[in-house]
Amino acid sequence: MPRSKSCGPKSYDCFNCQRRTRQKDRYPIHKKYKSLLYKPTGRTPCETDSLCNRCRHMFDSILRRKDDKKKSSTSLQQPEEKVLHHSQQAPFSPPSVTLPFPCTTRGHSSCCLCKRPGPKLVVVAVDVRHRIFISHEIVIPAGARCCPNHLQRNIEKISPSAETTTVNRSYISQPKRFLRTEVLKTEKTRLSFDNSSHLINSDYVDLLGIPKAAYDDLLKYVDGRVKSTPSRTVRTSLAIFLMKLRGGDSNRVLSTLFNISKSGIRRSIKVIRYALIDGNFVKENLGFQHITREEIIHQHTRPLAQTLFGDNTQPQVILVLDGTYIYINKSSNFKFQRQSFSFHKWRQLVKPMVIVSISGYFLSVLGPYFAKDNDASILTHIMRSNLEDIFAIGLKRMTSSLWIEGFGKSLPFQLYAAAQKRMNQGPGSVHVLVCSPLIALMKDQTKKMSRISHLNVGYKGESVHMDEKIKRGDIDLIYASPETLVGEPEWRTAFQGLNVTLIVVDEFHTIYTWGLQSDKGKEAFRGWFAQLGKLRSFYPDAPLLALESAEKTKDKIISDLGNPQSDLRIIIATSALGMGVDIQGFHSLVLYGPPLTAVDLIQGIGRIGRDGNPSCAVLLHNSYNVRNIDTDVKCVIRDPSCRRVSIMKSFLKDSELQEIHSDMGKHTCCDICEDKCK
């Protein structure tokens, strides 16, 4: 571009007005402007010249005026007969045709439904008038008005004012065109939910995941919040939303199924989602406020779970908490981009924490949280923040919580202390004594628990002021060493004057490693650990909780393996049953998949029943497992006779099998003989 003659920075002038132009207001000269520029400037622009925004709009206006003149001259040259024909397309026709259809009033001063006078009346739309005529055979005259609330509800509760209708010729042609349009629309419709009789209940379950009754109930939450359009109704929009949730189909697939454009599919999903969130649907079906503790126990807790994790005499709320993933696009915000990136999944995501009952009923969904947060930190945040008042609803009285590995063994008594404090308001109402071996552990746990606003936490020796508060009973969760709890009479008397509801011994393996004298006569490192059993006599009404994550159980397991009367029940999972395992007390065996050879089968079965007691071996298999095994093993599986005889055929002579034949037919022989014995 030409540079100005003046010194200084570069100057790019407009080719037409010679004004200096900024970079964002500089536009190249299109070839359609070149003929117009030559007349005012007398010059022909080159490729490097430019126009300012003002001159560009001016030349655009000149070109548009020229195009309008060409169009008007073309229309004036049309034959006179066509103009006359166009003016005679809509001749006036008086109402002279009487039809046997009832109709409503036509006036603008009152509502055609409830006869209430104006002024805030609206004209009944054409599609509404046609729908009323098809469903009720009632004619609403053109221009009739009604109250605005009738368009959302009670529009079909209409009473006619006359038994017949007098119309003109043009009115008769309008319903015909409407019916023709509806027929064409019906032919193009591929999947329709507008007519409730088109699809049966099983179709609703297969397509939407819910039965027809549930779909109609869900429709009540969005009816009145979502408007019908010419391309889709409220029922269709709700069906699109549910199909998107169930199958995750693309908008292109849904557009093909419903014969609606992709933009219409997007709008349908958006308006239904907003209607459900902003309405009462989410409030009535999600969150701890929509359900009571008793309903969770009696309706959404299975008996087996109460037997394993609860107490049959006093039913408990059993919650399952787990974090799930929602994948998102990469954010342009650098900080959030790092927080939402998961090194486990290797992509961007956020984590909602899902809280469900044992039966799978969704109680609440909290979050979302960053991808860097694990389930333990999320649950800690929920507990400290008391989200949705979870202590009052979900953790009242005796409540069990199941979580995956990684939460830490200290969380049970911390959760108990917070819940008890929540239910028993007031200072000094609940006290939990925690025996901890190290001051560093006390500092770490008190620092974390002090973030809970309604819970007072401290440890003996933290400060003189803290020691006084502990003696007064102002601290709810008290940490102390064994020397303080057992060895100091002053503190022992102070603790016995408190309402202690739980005693916790953290890292209780130190009783053995630090509290007892060694075999070589060496004195105990901290002898007061060996006297922690006295805590049971000091506080007889308080339960004792011992926590340990590194117990050495090798000697106990070895001794219990050799003791048939042991209380220890062991399940061994191994693929080497034939490698010298000779342990008495094994009475049950499950073979997951048949062995390749009969020798391996005998070796596996021979591991049980070595003490002479009755034992049982179970072989689990399917048709795929039987493909590559020996014929002898196939015979054991498929032979309809006694399985014991089928196994021993490969190892014994016919004369030696007679002893086994004497046991055939007894119910203790095998499953085939048991069926025959019955």
Secondary structure, 3 states (H helix, E strand, C coil): CCCCCCCCCCCCECCCCCCECCHHHEEECCHHHHHHHHHHHCCCCCCCCEEEHHHHHHHHHHHHHHHHHHHHHHHHCCCHHHHHHHHCCCCCCCCCEEECCCECCCCCCECCCCCCECCCCEECCHHHHHHHHHHHCCECCCCCEECHHHHCCCCCCCCCCECCEEECHHHHHHHHHHHHHHHHHHHHCCCCCCCCCCCCHHHHHHHHCCCHHHHHHHHHHHECCECCCCCCCHHHHHHHHHHHHHHCCCHHHHHHHHCCCHHHHHHHHHHHHHHHHHCCHHHHHCCHHHCCHHHHHHHCCCHHHHHHHCCCCCCCEEEEEEECCEECCCCCCHHHHHHCEECCCCEEEEEEEEEEECCCCEEEEEEEEECCCCHHHHHHHHHHHCHHHHHHHCCCCCEEEECCCCCCCCHHHHHHHHHHHHHCCCCCCCEEEEECCCHHHHHHHHHHHCCCCCCCEEECCCCHHHHHHHHHCCCCEEEECHHHHHHCHHHHHHHHCCCEEEEEEECCCHHHHCCCCCCCCCCCCCHHHHHHHHHHHHCCCCCEEEECCCCCCHHHHHHHHCCCCCCCCCCCCCCCCCCCCCCCCCCEEEEECCCCCHHHHHHHHCCCCCCCCCCEEEEECCCCCCCCCCHHHHHHHHCCCCHHHHHHCCCCCCCCCHHHHCCCCCCCCCHHHHHHHC
